[in-house]
């Protein structure tokens, strides 16, 4: 008997793989490395390269970062769940998605080569406690590699915007100049999204403490973010989120190119 079930879209398959892979650290190094190794495996042979690796971060991009102006996309891969799981429903996915959901979106864009050459991507650890991955990454980029980090997009999940039917939210815009902010928001006019100048803490707060311009691009879900019963995300929002993430990162990279 033939199986007439259509195959999952690529992004959905990536979500299944990442959301069922655990990731734990002790604030100094990764202890459970399933998700980190899944990312390594899936990105092997792609157009992007592993540019650097720390105890609590992986850094990917198309070109070496030393002494360059860059735009950074940062997505934490540590989680707090006892069991990581994902299940497909009619119009949604349910699972332990903080932060596998946006990990999958970033990974999808990397595999589809949607980011410009000036954009680099970090997968970090220890966000749920002390943001040790963020601190280690900034030390590497700004001190060891001598980069100028022009802007940072933090990706995460959120409860904000869910009841409004938003496909994504912009949160915690910190240190973004008014002209850049206007251009970013103007580019999003076709989309349904929510904006919160000051929202719940995430990696954006830590990057800002280093004086770096940053905002969070979040994917709305319903449910307790750290609950073992999981959260629900709309299937329709995920492709939109991927598209917007690439659009904003590349727009920031264009500004970097014009200024350099």
Secondary structure, 3 states (H helix, E strand, C coil): CCCCCCCCCHHHHHHHHHHCCCCEECCCCEEECHHHHHHHHHHCCCCCEEEEECCCEEEEECCCCCCCEEEEEEEECCCCCCCCCEEECCCEEEECCCCHHHHHHHHHHHHCCCCCCCEEEEEECCCCCCCHHHHHHHHHHHHHCCCEEEEEEEEEEECCCCCCCCCEEEEEEECCCHHHHHHHHHCCCCCCEEEECCCCCCHHHHHHHCCCCEEEEEEECECCCCCCCCEEEEHHHHHHHHHHHHHHHHHHHHHHHHHC
